[in-house]
């Protein structure tokens, strides 16, 4: 039997008055679709909340967890330079030189940094901060720290320390076997990078393509927004001056809506990223770990909400409907079911189910790609039939998550 290569996850989630994802001026993010403006939640926002969730189904609480990915501009300062001094007793000037040389060798030195140093404008307080956020896995950081310790042990403070450190690091890391060792570390970039990818230009670090593809969520209907006027009362001012005591007056945009969200999991790539096996050998390397990652991801997508202004809007909602598909055909979103927006009215969910049924029916008639489907849902799910059969394809969320995860369990 052919093992499905793709898992597609579709959700509908309703939020009342909230501000889920803000733009650069504090308004809700938007996107025009079908000639109508919709409220939007960016994929970056969604992924961050799934990655950092610390409750039930958290990715970081998996038995055999393959290590965190550190996303920071300060990784070399806090995970390399600081341990060199505080843990390994390396003199500060040696640690500085080795850390700088290691950064230059692993990441390359930016043209801007070179120019600043040439002009004598280098900000020493930021010399170990990378120009942009880098994603490094715990195994990679531990490996680089070990290399830094080895180099530092052969250096002494002196006039040509920077040049000596640069030469020593270059000599140590130019060995092809060391490069291969670093790239071959199991899940070297960490679980989050194995799922959501990272872009690197280094000759030492392995690029990791995202195995989980996340679309921007958007409302199935036209945007629904309101400007909320509010004031904050100054209690002491009110007592002293016998006034209403307003200490602050402002307004914020609130939105409400039913959001469609779409996620694709490339199973061969996920297994390859987690195990280091060649992608074409993924079937033989399926494991309980990969299955557990997928099971938890399904739960996170359905139950973890994004949200700015958590304290004043409590935007905690569970998905009202989730469908999981598995198959080998090129993945495709169901977003075009809402190319013509669902009218704002009393039966938004019912009308949305009808649109999904019609769109799925059309896709099946045109492409006959044969995806298997399971769904969990609330409300008038009978409107999904016959594209989805509530009697045979419906189950609670844990059953849907297990059904998806079983694809990644070895025979």
LINHUPE-V700806 format. One record per backbone hydrogen bond with DSSP energy under -0.5 kcal/mol. NH is the residue of the N-H (numbers start at 1). CO is the residue of the C=O. Records with the same first field share a line. If there is no record, write none. Layout:
NH: CO  CO
//
This chain:
5: 327
6: 327
7: 265
8: 325
9: 263
10: 323
11: 261
12: 321
13: 259
15: 257
18: 255
19: 308
23: 27
26: 23
29: 21
31: 38
33: 36
36: 33
38: 31
40: 29
41: 217
46: 42
47: 43
48: 44
49: 45
50: 46
51: 47
52: 48
53: 49
58: 55
61: 58
62: 59
65: 62
70: 68  136
71: 69
72: 70  134
77: 128
78: 74
79: 75
80: 75  76
81: 76
82: 77
84: 80
85: 81
86: 82
87: 83
88: 83
89: 85
90: 84
95: 91
96: 92
97: 93
98: 94
99: 95
100: 96
101: 97
102: 98
103: 99
104: 100
105: 101
106: 102
107: 103
108: 103  104
114: 110
115: 111
116: 112
117: 113
118: 114
119: 115
120: 117
121: 116
122: 116
124: 122
126: 123
127: 124
129: 126
130: 73
134: 72
136: 70  134
138: 68
140: 188
141: 137
142: 138
143: 139
144: 140
145: 141
146: 142
147: 143
148: 144
149: 145
150: 146
151: 147
152: 148
153: 149
154: 151
155: 152
161: 158
164: 160
165: 161
166: 162
167: 163
168: 164
169: 165
170: 166
171: 167
172: 168
173: 169
174: 170
178: 175
179: 175
180: 176
181: 177
182: 178
183: 179
184: 180
185: 181  182
188: 185
190: 187
191: 67
194: 190
195: 191
196: 192
197: 193
198: 208
200: 198
208: 198
209: 207
211: 194  195
212: 195
213: 211  264
214: 212
215: 262
217: 41
218: 260
219: 39
220: 258
223: 37
226: 254
228: 226  252
229: 227
230: 250
232: 248
234: 245
235: 233
238: 234
239: 235
240: 236
241: 237
242: 238
247: 232
248: 232
250: 230
252: 228
254: 226
255: 18
256: 224
257: 15
259: 13  257
260: 218
261: 11
263: 9
264: 213
265: 7
266: 211  264
267: 5  265
268: 5
270: 266
271: 267
272: 268
273: 269
274: 270
275: 271
276: 272
281: 278
282: 279
284: 281
285: 281  282
286: 283
287: 408
291: 287
292: 288
293: 289
294: 290
295: 291
296: 292
297: 293
298: 294
299: 295
300: 296
301: 297
302: 298
303: 299
304: 300
305: 303
308: 19
312: 309
313: 309
314: 310
316: 314
317: 315
319: 302
320: 12
321: 12
322: 376
323: 10
324: 374
325: 8
326: 372
327: 6
337: 334
338: 335
339: 336
341: 339
342: 220
348: 345
351: 347
352: 348
353: 349
354: 350
355: 351
356: 352
357: 353
358: 354
359: 355
360: 356
361: 357
362: 358
363: 359
364: 360
365: 361
366: 362
367: 363
368: 363  364
372: 326
374: 324
375: 393
376: 322
378: 320
381: 379
383: 380
384: 381
385: 382
387: 384
388: 384
390: 388
393: 389
395: 375
399: 396
400: 396
401: 397
402: 398
403: 399
404: 400
405: 401
406: 402
407: 404
408: 405
409: 406
410: 408
//
